[in-house]
């Protein structure tokens, strides 16, 4: 009976999940910077000319962290680049 008490019904509102892809310098980060309250997790340089909120540049994959679900929910979190070494 405990399993049945966990059944959920209805819709759950979730933020959109968007992937912006393009060659270097085409404007992916500029586009992302126009979303409501963006904050960037930098894994490559390239935000120097964009006025935005950002975490310091991370160079190691294991140090990149995203805020836990429910924290700072009014921020839109964006990752720059596709690789960390």
C-alpha positions as CSV (number, residue, x, y, z in Angstrom):
1,X,0.0,0.0,0.0
2,X,2.9,2.4,0.6
3,X,3.8,2.4,-3.1
4,X,0.3,3.5,-4.1
5,X,0.4,6.4,-1.7
6,X,3.3,7.8,-3.8
7,X,1.3,8.0,-7.0
8,X,1.2,11.5,-8.5
9,X,-1.4,13.1,-10.8
10,X,-1.5,16.2,-12.9
11,X,1.1,18.3,-14.6
12,X,4.4,19.4,-13.1
13,X,5.6,22.8,-14.4
14,X,9.3,22.6,-15.4
15,X,11.6,25.2,-16.9
16,X,12.3,24.8,-20.6
17,X,15.5,22.8,-21.4
18,X,17.2,24.4,-24.3
19,X,20.4,23.6,-26.1
20,X,22.0,26.3,-28.2
21,X,24.6,25.0,-30.6
22,X,26.8,26.7,-33.1
23,X,30.4,27.4,-34.2
24,X,32.6,29.6,-32.0
25,X,31.7,33.3,-32.1
26,X,28.3,32.9,-33.7
27,X,26.4,34.3,-30.7
28,X,25.2,31.4,-28.5
29,X,26.2,33.0,-25.3
30,X,24.9,36.4,-26.4
31,X,21.5,34.8,-27.1
32,X,21.5,33.0,-23.7
33,X,22.4,36.3,-22.0
34,X,19.0,37.7,-23.1
35,X,17.0,35.2,-21.1
36,X,15.5,36.2,-17.7
37,X,18.3,36.5,-15.0
38,X,20.9,34.4,-16.7
39,X,23.9,33.1,-14.8
40,X,26.8,31.3,-16.7
41,X,28.9,28.3,-15.6
42,X,32.0,29.0,-17.6
43,X,34.0,26.0,-19.0
44,X,35.7,28.1,-21.6
45,X,36.6,31.8,-22.0
46,X,34.6,33.9,-24.3
47,X,32.2,35.9,-22.1
48,X,34.5,38.9,-21.8
49,X,32.4,41.2,-24.0
50,X,29.1,40.1,-22.6
51,X,27.7,42.0,-19.5
52,X,26.3,39.0,-17.5
53,X,26.5,37.2,-14.2
54,X,29.0,34.3,-14.3
55,X,30.9,31.9,-12.1
56,X,34.7,31.9,-12.4
57,X,36.2,29.9,-15.3
58,X,36.5,26.2,-14.4
59,X,39.2,24.1,-15.9
60,X,38.4,20.7,-14.3
61,X,35.2,18.8,-14.9
62,X,34.9,17.7,-11.3
63,X,34.8,21.3,-10.0
64,X,31.8,22.4,-12.2
65,X,28.7,22.4,-10.0
66,X,25.2,23.5,-10.8
67,X,22.9,24.8,-8.0
68,X,20.6,22.1,-6.6
69,X,17.1,22.0,-7.8
70,X,15.0,24.5,-5.9
71,X,17.9,26.8,-5.0
72,X,18.0,30.2,-6.7
73,X,15.0,29.1,-8.8
74,X,14.7,32.5,-10.4
75,X,18.1,32.2,-12.2
76,X,18.5,30.6,-15.6
77,X,21.7,28.5,-15.5
78,X,23.8,28.3,-18.7
79,X,27.0,26.3,-19.4
80,X,29.5,27.7,-21.8
81,X,31.5,25.4,-24.0
82,X,31.2,21.7,-24.3
83,X,34.4,20.4,-22.7
84,X,36.5,20.7,-19.6
85,X,39.8,19.0,-19.2
